[in-house]
């Protein structure tokens, strides 16, 4: 994913946070950080004074306002993803998985990733989608996220190098050494998620972990 993109569908449709919401969320984040800095300076000088409490309330209020705006936006985007379909297939992301991914990145990568995750929270999005699917009495399939973007769709070829190349739109791409095609990592992942969700016996993880069962790689809700 890149910029304010939240979902990429198997039809290569991009579902993203609107620019005005991104702008508002960023403004609130800057304002919140200002009061947080004032709060911390006051604490270092005088402790938990009345002024410290004032700054604490201000930053907490701004943080809650920002979270509420984003949560409401997530709900609207979830409808865009779910409405009109009987079965929805997404990558399985839980809180533990997000922590594991963050710890695997170096400091510079982590800083950029954390800034983006402050705007886009995959776990919260996943729970909102799950709630909406249940409300509409539809089917949700969660797919093990193992190598969904690295393995070229329709093949078993795996791109193992760190991918930093982007095209003019800022999308993460690579040229496959196997097929010679230009591969958009996010669209590629969407195709694999759909394919492996419908046919878990094709999941590449079974190749690398032979004792696994296909049924363990999907969760149907």
N, C-alpha and C positions, 0 to 999 in steps of 0.2 A: 504494500500500500504506500501511497505518497500523498503529500500535502494534506488536504482535509477529507480524503477519500476514506469511506467507512466500509463499504462493501463493493466487491466486483462480482458480478453474476456470471454464470456460464454462457450467457448471451453477450458477454463483454460490456454490459451496462454498468456504469459507474454511479454509485449512490454515495453522495458526499454531504458533509455538513455545509449549509449555505454560507457564503462569504460574509454576510452581515452578522451571522451568529458567531463565526470565527472571530470577527472584529470585536464584537461585544464581549466575548469570553476572554479575549486577550487584554482588552481594556480593564476588565474586572480583575484579571490576574495581576496586572501591573499595579492597580490600586491596592489590591490585597497585600502584595509584597511590600508596598510602601509602609503600610501600617504594621506589618509584621516586623519590618526593620526598626521602626520607631519603638515598637513594643520591646524588642530585644535589647535595644540601646538603653531604654529606661530600666529594664530589669538589671542590666549589668551595672548601672550607676546606683540605683536606689532600691532595687528589689521589686516586689509586687505591690506597687503603690496604686493610688486611685487612678493616676494617669496610665499606668501599665494596664489596669483593668479596662480603661476606656479604649486603648489601642487594641486590646485583645478582643473586645466586643466588635469593634469595627472590622477587623480582619476576618473574624468568624462570620459576621453578617455578609460580607462581600464573598467569602468562600461559598457560603450556602446559596447565595443568589446565583453565582456562576454555575454551581452544581445543578440547581433547579432548571436553569435555562438549557443546559446540555442534556439533562435527563428528558425534558419535554421534546427536545429535538431528536433524541434517540428513539422515542416512541413514534414520532412521525416517520422517521427513516425505516423503522421496523415494519410499519404498515406498508411502505413502498416495496419492501422486500417480500412480505408475506401475502398481502392481499392479491387475489387472483391466482393463487397456487394452492393445490391440495397437499403437496409434499414439499418441504423446505429442507435443504441439506446445507449444513454449515460445518466449519472446522470446530472441533471441540477444544475450547480454551477455558481452563479453570484458573483460580487464583494461584495455585501451585505452579502451573505451567508458565504463567506470566513471570513469576519470581525466578524460575529456572532459566528462562530466556534472558532476563535482565542480567543475571549473574554470569552468564556466558559471554557477555559483551565486554570490551575494554572500556576504560573510563570515558573516553571521548564519545564512543558509540552510545554508552549508557546515558550520557547527558542529553544527547539529541533525542534518544528514544523516550526518556522520561518526560521531556517536554511535550512530545507528541501524545504520550499516554495520558498526560494531564488533560488533553483535549478529547482524545478518543480512548474510551475505556472498554476494551474487548469483552471483559468478563461481565460488566454491567449490561452491555449490548446483548450478550448471549442470554442473560436472564430475562431481559425485556422481550426478546424474540420468543423464548420458551413460553413466557406468560401469554403472549398474544396468540401463539399457535394453539395453546390449550383452550383459550377463550373462544377461538374460532373452530375448535374441534377438528384440527388438521393434524398432520404427521410431521414431526421434526426428527431428522436424522443428524446426529453429531458424529463426525469422522475424526479418527485419530490424526493429528496434524503432522505426523512424521513425514518429512521430505516432500510435502505437497507442492512446494515451489521449485525444489531442486530437480526433481525427476521430470523430464520432458514428457508431456502428455502423449499418450499413445505408444510410448516406448519404455524401455527400462534404463535409458541413458540418464545418468546423474551428473549434473554440473556441480563439481566439488570445490571450485575456487570461489573466493570472496568476490562478489559481483558489485562493482561500483559504476559500471557503465550505464548511462541513461540516455534516452533519446530527447528530442527537442521538447517534449511534453513533460519531461522529468520522470518518466516511468522507468522502472528498473528492467533492463533487458540484457540478454546475452545472445550471442550467435552460437547455436548448437554445433559442437564438433561432430555430432552424430548425423544430423540431417541437414546441417548448413542453414537452417531456418533461424530467423530472428525471433527470440522467445521473450514475451512479456511475462515476467515472473508472476505477477498478480493474476493475470488472466489464466496463465498456465495452472496456477494453484486452484483457481475456481473450477477449471475443467477436471482436474484430478479429484477434487473434493466431491464433485457430482458423480464421477465415474466410480470412485471407491465407495461412496455412500450407497449407491445402487448395487454395486458388485464388490463387496468387501473382500472376496476371494482374489481380487486383482490388486489389492493394496500392496505396495512395494515393501512394506514392513515385514510381510510374510517371507520375503526373500532374505532379509537380513536377520530375522529372528524366526527360525524354522519351527520352533516349538509353540509359537503363538497360534491361536485359532482365529479364523476370519471374523467370527462373531464377537471377539474381544475388541475389534477395531472400530466398531460402530455402536452407538447408543441410540435406540429408537424410543422416542417419547410420544 
